[in-house]
Amino acid sequence: MSTNYRPETICIQAGWKPKKGEPRVLPIYQSTTFKYDNSDQMGRLFDLEESGYFYTRLQNPTNDAVAAKITELEGGVAGMLTSSGQAANYYAVFNICEAGDHFICSNSIYGGTFNLFGTTMAKQGISCTFVNPDASDEELEAAFLPNTKAVFAETISNPSLVVLDIERFANIAHKHGVPLIVDNTFATPINCRPFEWGADIVTHSTTKYMDGHAMCVGGAIIDSGNFDWMAHKDKFPGLTSPDESYHGIVYAEKFGKLAYIEKATAQLMRDLGSIQSPQNAFLLNVGLETLHLRVPRHCENAQKVAEYLNAHEKVAWVNYAGLKDNKYHALAEKYMPNGTCGVISFGLKGGREVSVGFMDHLKLAAIVTHVADARTCVLHPASHTHRQMTDEQLREAGVAPDLIRFSVGIENADDIIADLDQALATV
């Protein structure tokens, strides 16, 4: 249940509400199944006539408590955990798109999601048009087709760090009768709550800042409850017409504002099974309890590092919205006045080979296929996360060949800068 608590309190208190004699700390319900006294009790669960637990592939008390915490942080009405951020983004779109449908997506998104949407989902008969998030309203509207069912983008894109004009994208999506889905992984609800700007559905790779320790992979989907599926009944038959696999239930009629997450749980998770393990959900909750402390430190450190790099003679360019001369500084001030994230992208004079060579000389910052956790880490997307993309696709996604993605941790900022300084001295 939603409260008026501030984010700091929600991070600590939300989700798990122990009753008399129950554990103060969220327990791990490490069980695949749950017992009932008679057959009729369980039958009502299978008919969605009652809420409860019977098999962890669908729902688990540990997972639900953590999903409830994230839902409250985002200001939504319902949420669910998934096995990864990639699964969250897939479910979020697939929950309203089927073969023959189309959706629109920012072309600056994470390379793995780009491949999921542009290649894998295309094999399932769901087409996607990628658009430049900085395109004009007219260009964005030209991408809509009669079978368009959603618009997808990232609050802060990975790794190009484009700051999305959420309100503008939401208005255009709603003008065409479709929801806006926003991946809020980098900003987190500590720095940005997309629902307040018109977004309808939010996703997260909880693997990143929410977990914070690089211990467990996970994802989350949160619904605002604001999109009126019945008002666009013909566009969304999965939510507004009978589901014969559940005795003809019409989700939008039976569950109202909870329809989207109910369908994703009862139908997609039932059939596809990308559940987050209760053990991982427990670890995620441990991370969430310090999210409000870590995110400001990430941003404070990143600002210092960005200013250092921006003034260094061997650095060709720096992209960080916290810099006043950054292209997205004004949008960041509007949507994320307390800070954006701890991730910086930059390139060195001399191009791709120099940038890659520099990374090998870092000592504190580790070269890993990860981002947004407590430890400073670094990656060359063109060689690693985005290597499946062509040079043209890389340029369209804002990923320059020399781009270094530098994820600033919560160590001492002076130590991070010293590590950069010694590595830059070698190139």
C-alpha positions as CSV (number, residue, x, y, z in Angstrom):
1,M,0.0,0.0,0.0
2,S,1.3,3.4,-1.0
3,T,2.4,5.8,1.8
4,N,3.5,9.4,2.0
5,Y,7.0,8.4,3.1
6,R,10.0,10.0,1.4
7,P,12.3,7.8,-0.7
8,E,14.8,7.4,2.1
9,T,12.2,5.8,4.4
10,I,10.7,3.7,1.6
11,C,14.1,2.2,0.9
12,I,14.2,1.0,4.5
13,Q,10.6,0.3,5.4
14,A,8.5,-0.5,2.4
15,G,7.6,-4.0,1.1
16,W,7.8,-6.3,4.1
17,K,5.3,-5.6,6.9
18,P,5.9,-8.2,9.6
19,K,3.1,-9.2,11.9
20,K,3.3,-10.2,15.5
21,G,6.0,-12.7,16.0
22,E,7.2,-12.6,12.4
23,P,10.8,-11.9,11.4
24,R,11.8,-8.2,11.5
25,V,14.0,-8.7,8.4
26,L,12.5,-9.9,5.1
27,P,12.9,-13.7,5.1
28,I,13.9,-15.8,2.1
29,Y,10.9,-18.0,1.2
30,Q,13.1,-20.7,-0.3
31,S,10.3,-23.0,-1.4
32,T,9.0,-23.9,-4.8
33,T,5.5,-24.7,-3.5
34,F,3.0,-23.7,-0.9
35,K,0.5,-25.8,1.0
36,Y,-3.3,-25.5,1.2
37,D,-5.9,-27.3,3.2
38,N,-8.2,-28.4,0.4
39,S,-8.4,-28.6,-3.4
40,D,-11.0,-25.8,-3.7
41,Q,-8.6,-23.3,-2.1
42,M,-5.9,-24.0,-4.6
43,G,-8.4,-24.1,-7.5
44,R,-9.5,-20.6,-6.7
45,L,-5.8,-19.5,-7.0
46,F,-5.5,-21.1,-10.5
47,D,-8.8,-19.4,-11.5
48,L,-7.4,-16.0,-10.3
49,E,-10.4,-15.7,-8.0
50,E,-8.1,-15.3,-5.0
51,S,-4.6,-14.0,-4.5
52,G,-2.0,-16.1,-2.9
53,Y,1.0,-18.4,-3.5
54,F,1.1,-21.8,-4.9
55,Y,4.2,-22.0,-7.1
56,T,7.3,-19.8,-7.1
57,R,7.5,-19.5,-10.9
58,L,4.4,-17.3,-10.7
59,Q,4.8,-15.5,-7.3
60,N,6.8,-15.8,-4.1
61,P,6.4,-13.8,-0.9
62,T,10.1,-12.6,-0.8
63,N,9.8,-11.4,-4.4
64,D,6.5,-9.7,-3.9
65,A,7.8,-7.8,-0.9
66,V,10.8,-6.5,-2.9
67,A,8.6,-5.7,-5.9
68,A,6.3,-3.7,-3.6
69,K,9.2,-1.7,-2.4
70,I,10.3,-0.8,-5.9
71,T,6.7,0.0,-6.8
72,E,6.4,2.4,-3.9
73,L,9.7,4.1,-4.8
74,E,8.5,4.7,-8.4
75,G,5.0,5.7,-7.3
76,G,3.3,2.9,-9.2
77,V,0.3,0.6,-8.4
78,A,1.8,-2.8,-9.0
79,G,5.1,-4.4,-9.9
80,M,6.9,-7.7,-10.6
81,L,10.4,-9.0,-10.5
82,T,12.1,-10.8,-13.3
83,S,15.3,-12.8,-13.7
84,S,17.1,-10.0,-15.4
85,G,16.7,-6.5,-16.8
86,Q,16.6,-8.0,-20.3
87,A,13.7,-10.2,-19.3
88,A,11.9,-7.1,-17.8
89,N,12.2,-5.2,-21.0
90,Y,11.1,-8.2,-23.0
91,Y,8.0,-8.9,-20.8
92,A,7.2,-5.2,-20.7
93,V,6.8,-5.0,-24.5
94,F,5.5,-8.6,-25.1
95,N,2.8,-8.1,-22.5
96,I,1.0,-5.7,-25.0
97,C,2.5,-6.7,-28.4
98,E,2.0,-9.9,-30.4
99,A,2.9,-11.2,-33.8
100,G,1.9,-8.6,-36.4
101,D,2.3,-5.6,-34.0
102,H,4.8,-2.8,-34.0
103,F,6.4,-0.5,-31.5
104,I,8.8,2.4,-31.5
105,C,12.0,2.6,-29.6
106,S,14.8,5.1,-29.0
107,N,17.9,4.1,-31.0
108,S,20.2,5.1,-28.2
109,I,19.3,2.2,-25.9
110,Y,21.6,-0.5,-24.5
111,G,23.0,-2.7,-27.2
112,G,21.6,-5.9,-25.7
113,T,18.1,-4.4,-25.7
114,F,18.6,-3.1,-29.2
115,N,19.4,-6.6,-30.4
116,L,16.4,-8.1,-28.5
117,F,14.0,-5.6,-30.0
118,G,15.5,-5.4,-33.5
119,T,16.5,-9.0,-34.1
120,T,15.0,-11.5,-31.7
121,M,11.5,-10.0,-31.4
122,A,11.4,-9.5,-35.1
123,K,11.7,-13.3,-35.5
124,Q,8.5,-13.5,-33.3
125,G,6.7,-11.2,-35.8
126,I,6.9,-8.0,-33.7
127,S,8.5,-5.2,-35.6
128,C,10.3,-2.2,-34.1
129,T,11.2,1.2,-35.6
130,F,14.2,2.9,-34.0
131,V,14.1,6.6,-33.7
132,N,16.6,9.3,-32.6
133,P,15.4,10.5,-29.2
134,D,16.5,14.0,-30.2
135,A,14.3,14.0,-33.4
136,S,11.6,16.5,-33.9
137,D,8.0,15.8,-32.9
138,E,7.2,15.5,-36.6
139,E,9.9,12.9,-37.2
140,L,8.8,10.9,-34.1
141,E,5.1,11.0,-35.2
142,A,6.1,9.8,-38.7
143,A,7.3,6.5,-37.1
144,F,3.8,5.6,-35.9
145,L,1.9,2.9,-37.8
146,P,-1.7,1.7,-37.4
147,N,-0.4,-1.4,-35.5
148,T,1.9,0.6,-33.2
149,K,1.3,-0.5,-29.6
150,A,4.0,1.2,-27.5
151,V,6.9,3.6,-27.3
152,F,10.1,2.5,-25.4
153,A,13.1,4.5,-24.3
154,E,15.7,4.8,-21.5
155,T,15.7,7.7,-18.9
156,I,19.4,7.9,-19.4
157,S,20.7,5.8,-22.2
158,N,23.4,3.2,-21.8
159,P,26.2,4.1,-22.8
160,S,25.5,7.2,-24.8
161,L,24.0,9.0,-21.8
162,V,21.2,10.7,-23.8
163,V,18.7,12.2,-21.3
164,L,15.2,11.5,-22.5
165,D,12.6,14.2,-22.7
166,I,10.1,12.1,-20.9
167,E,7.2,14.5,-21.0
168,R,7.5,15.1,-24.8
169,F,7.7,11.3,-25.5
170,A,4.7,10.6,-23.2
171,N,2.6,13.3,-24.9
172,I,3.4,11.9,-28.4
173,A,2.7,8.3,-27.3
174,H,-0.6,9.3,-25.7
175,K,-1.6,11.3,-28.7
176,H,-1.5,8.0,-30.6
177,G,-3.2,6.0,-27.9
178,V,-0.2,3.9,-26.7
179,P,1.8,3.8,-23.5
180,L,5.3,5.0,-22.9
181,I,7.6,2.4,-21.4
182,V,10.8,3.8,-19.8
183,D,13.8,1.9,-18.6
184,N,14.8,3.9,-15.5
185,T,17.9,1.8,-14.6
186,F,20.5,4.5,-14.6
187,A,18.6,7.3,-12.9
188,T,16.8,5.1,-10.4
189,P,13.7,6.4,-8.6
190,I,16.0,8.3,-6.2
191,N,16.9,10.8,-9.0
192,C,13.9,10.4,-11.4
193,R,10.3,9.2,-11.2
194,P,9.1,8.9,-14.8
195,F,5.5,8.4,-13.8
196,E,5.4,12.0,-12.6
197,W,6.2,13.1,-16.2
198,G,3.7,11.0,-18.0
199,A,5.4,7.6,-18.5
200,D,3.1,4.6,-18.0
201,I,5.4,1.7,-17.4
202,V,8.9,1.6,-15.9
203,T,11.5,-1.1,-16.1
204,H,14.7,-1.7,-14.3
205,S,17.8,-3.8,-14.5
206,T,18.0,-4.3,-10.7
207,T,21.4,-5.8,-11.4
208,K,22.8,-2.2,-11.4
209,Y,22.3,0.5,-8.8
210,M,19.4,-1.2,-7.0
211,D,21.5,-4.3,-6.2
212,G,24.6,-2.0,-5.9
213,H,27.1,-4.8,-5.2
214,A,27.2,-6.8,-8.4
215,M,26.0,-9.8,-6.6
216,C,22.8,-10.8,-8.4
217,V,21.2,-10.4,-11.8
218,G,17.6,-9.2,-11.8
219,G,14.9,-7.0,-13.3
220,A,11.6,-5.3,-12.4
221,I,8.5,-4.0,-14.2
222,I,6.4,-1.3,-12.5
223,D,3.0,-0.1,-13.8
224,S,1.7,3.4,-13.0
225,G,-1.9,2.2,-13.4
226,N,-2.6,5.4,-15.4
227,F,-3.0,4.0,-18.9
228,D,-6.6,3.3,-19.8
229,W,-6.5,0.0,-21.7
230,M,-10.3,-0.1,-22.2
231,A,-10.3,3.3,-23.8
232,H,-8.1,1.8,-26.6
233,K,-9.8,-1.6,-26.5
234,D,-9.1,-2.6,-30.1
235,K,-5.3,-1.9,-29.8
236,F,-4.8,-4.2,-26.8
237,P,-6.9,-7.4,-27.1
238,G,-4.6,-9.2,-24.7
239,L,-5.8,-7.0,-21.9
240,T,-9.3,-6.2,-23.1
241,S,-10.6,-9.5,-24.6
242,P,-11.1,-12.9,-22.9
243,D,-8.0,-15.0,-22.1
244,E,-9.2,-18.5,-22.8
245,S,-6.2,-19.9,-20.9
246,Y,-7.8,-18.5,-17.8
247,H,-11.5,-19.3,-18.4
248,G,-12.2,-16.2,-20.4
249,I,-10.9,-13.6,-17.9
250,V,-10.7,-10.1,-19.3
251,Y,-7.8,-8.6,-17.4
252,A,-8.7,-4.9,-17.8
253,E,-12.2,-5.6,-16.5
254,K,-11.4,-7.9,-13.7
255,F,-8.3,-6.2,-12.3
256,G,-8.7,-2.5,-13.3
257,K,-5.5,-0.6,-12.7
258,L,-3.7,-3.8,-11.8
259,A,-4.5,-5.5,-15.1
260,Y,-1.1,-5.0,-16.8
261,I,1.0,-6.6,-14.0
262,E,-1.7,-9.3,-13.4
263,K,-1.5,-10.4,-17.0
264,A,2.3,-10.3,-17.0
265,T,2.4,-12.5,-14.0
266,A,-0.5,-14.9,-14.7
267,Q,0.2,-15.3,-18.4
268,L,3.8,-14.5,-19.3
269,M,5.6,-15.6,-16.1
270,R,3.4,-18.7,-16.1
271,D,4.5,-19.6,-19.7
272,L,8.0,-18.2,-19.9
273,G,9.2,-18.5,-16.4
274,S,11.8,-15.8,-16.1
275,I,11.4,-15.5,-12.3
276,Q,13.9,-14.0,-10.0
277,S,15.1,-16.5,-7.4
278,P,14.0,-15.6,-3.8
279,Q,17.7,-15.7,-2.8
280,N,18.4,-13.0,-5.4
281,A,15.4,-11.0,-4.4
282,F,16.6,-11.0,-0.7
283,L,20.0,-9.7,-1.8
284,L,18.4,-7.1,-4.0
285,N,16.4,-5.9,-0.9
286,V,19.7,-5.5,1.0
287,G,20.9,-3.3,-1.8
288,L,17.8,-1.3,-1.9
289,E,18.1,-0.4,1.8
290,T,21.1,1.8,1.0
291,L,20.1,3.0,-2.5
292,H,19.3,6.5,-1.2
293,L,22.7,6.8,0.3
294,R,24.7,5.4,-2.6
295,V,23.1,7.2,-5.5
296,P,24.1,10.7,-4.3
297,R,27.6,9.6,-3.7
298,H,27.9,8.1,-7.2
299,C,26.7,11.4,-8.6
300,E,29.0,13.5,-6.4
301,N,32.0,11.4,-7.5
302,A,31.0,11.3,-11.1
303,Q,30.7,15.1,-11.2
304,K,34.3,15.5,-9.9
305,V,35.6,12.9,-12.3
306,A,33.8,14.5,-15.3
307,E,35.2,17.9,-14.4
308,Y,38.7,16.4,-14.1
309,L,38.5,14.7,-17.5
310,N,36.9,17.7,-19.2
311,A,40.0,19.7,-18.3
312,H,42.6,17.1,-19.3
313,E,44.7,17.8,-22.4
314,K,44.7,14.2,-23.6
315,V,40.9,13.8,-23.4
316,A,39.1,14.6,-26.7
317,W,35.6,14.8,-25.3
318,V,33.5,14.1,-22.2
319,N,29.7,13.3,-22.1
320,Y,28.1,13.8,-18.7
321,A,24.9,15.7,-18.2
322,G,26.2,17.2,-15.0
323,L,28.6,19.4,-17.0
324,K,27.0,22.8,-17.7
325,D,28.1,22.8,-21.4
326,N,26.6,19.3,-22.0
327,K,23.9,19.0,-24.6
328,Y,21.5,17.4,-22.1
329,H,22.2,19.6,-19.1
330,A,18.9,21.5,-19.3
331,L,16.9,18.2,-19.6
332,A,18.8,16.8,-16.7
333,E,18.0,19.9,-14.6
334,K,14.3,19.4,-15.4
335,Y,14.0,15.7,-14.8
336,M,16.9,15.0,-12.4
337,P,17.8,18.2,-10.5
338,N,19.6,16.2,-7.8
339,G,21.9,14.4,-10.2
340,T,21.7,11.9,-13.1
341,C,23.9,8.8,-12.4
342,G,27.5,7.8,-11.8
343,V,28.3,6.8,-15.4
344,I,30.4,9.0,-17.7
345,S,31.4,8.4,-21.3
346,F,34.5,10.0,-22.9
347,G,37.1,9.5,-25.6
348,L,40.8,10.2,-25.9
349,K,42.8,12.1,-28.5
350,G,44.2,9.5,-30.9
351,G,41.0,7.5,-31.3
352,R,39.9,4.0,-30.7
353,E,43.2,2.2,-30.2
354,V,44.5,4.9,-27.7
355,S,41.2,4.6,-25.7
356,V,41.4,0.8,-25.5
357,G,45.1,0.9,-24.6
358,F,44.5,3.5,-21.8
359,M,41.9,1.1,-20.2
360,D,44.6,-1.6,-19.8
361,H,46.6,0.7,-17.5
362,L,43.9,1.4,-15.0
363,K,44.5,-0.2,-11.6
364,L,41.6,0.7,-9.3
365,A,39.0,0.7,-12.1
366,A,38.3,-2.9,-13.3
367,I,37.5,-3.8,-16.9
368,V,34.2,-5.7,-16.5
369,T,30.9,-6.3,-18.3
370,H,29.1,-4.4,-15.7
371,V,28.1,-0.9,-14.7
372,A,26.5,1.0,-11.9
373,D,27.7,-0.8,-8.8
374,A,29.7,0.3,-5.8
375,R,33.1,-0.4,-7.5
376,T,34.5,1.8,-10.2
377,C,34.6,-0.1,-13.5
378,V,35.2,0.6,-17.2
379,L,34.2,-0.8,-20.6
380,H,34.7,-0.2,-24.3
381,P,31.2,-0.7,-25.7
382,A,32.2,-1.0,-29.3
383,S,34.5,-3.9,-28.4
384,H,32.2,-5.4,-25.8
385,T,28.5,-4.8,-25.1
386,H,27.8,-3.4,-28.5
387,R,30.1,-5.5,-30.6
388,Q,27.1,-7.1,-32.4
389,M,26.2,-3.7,-33.9
390,T,27.5,-2.4,-37.2
391,D,29.5,0.9,-37.3
392,E,26.5,2.6,-38.7
393,Q,24.3,1.3,-35.9
394,L,26.9,2.3,-33.4
395,R,26.9,5.8,-34.7
396,E,23.1,5.9,-34.8
397,A,23.1,4.8,-31.1
398,G,25.5,7.5,-30.2
399,V,28.3,5.0,-29.5
400,A,31.5,6.4,-31.0
401,P,34.4,3.9,-31.7
402,D,36.5,5.6,-29.1
403,L,33.8,5.8,-26.4
404,I,34.9,4.6,-23.0
405,R,32.1,3.9,-20.5
406,F,33.4,4.8,-17.1
407,S,31.2,3.8,-14.1
408,V,32.2,5.9,-11.1
409,G,31.9,4.0,-7.9
410,I,31.5,5.2,-4.3
411,E,35.2,5.0,-3.4
412,N,37.1,8.2,-2.6
413,A,36.9,10.5,-5.6
414,D,40.5,11.6,-5.3
415,D,41.6,7.9,-5.5
416,I,39.5,7.4,-8.7
417,I,41.0,10.5,-10.3
418,A,44.5,9.4,-9.3
419,D,44.0,6.1,-11.1
420,L,42.8,7.9,-14.2
421,D,45.7,10.3,-14.0
422,Q,48.4,7.5,-13.9
423,A,46.7,5.7,-16.8
424,L,46.5,8.8,-18.9
425,A,50.2,9.4,-18.3
426,T,50.9,6.2,-20.3
427,V,49.2,7.3,-23.5
